[in-house]
Amino acid sequence: MQANEIYQALKSRGHNASTVAEALGVRPQSVAGVIRSGRGSERIAKAVAVAGGCCFERMFPFYQEQNNKKVQRTKNIDELKAELGVI
């Protein structure tokens, strides 16, 4: 989602970056930074998704992509270990 869509989702549920920040005990700039960049603190991103009533993966696809890369890397390493006979 784009930042303006995230802000709109928050607004529709009576929230904004400041209310999320206060609930988490962080600065509003930290929340706004995650919303604008689509990355940063996963904890903040998850809280924004909950406050906005949206699926975390849909609101912040960056984290799903990162997880997919980690899974693929682990799979590649395991395959290489098998080829090399390393357990």
Order of alpha helices (4+ residues) and beta strands (2+ residues): alpha-alpha-alpha-alpha-alpha-alpha
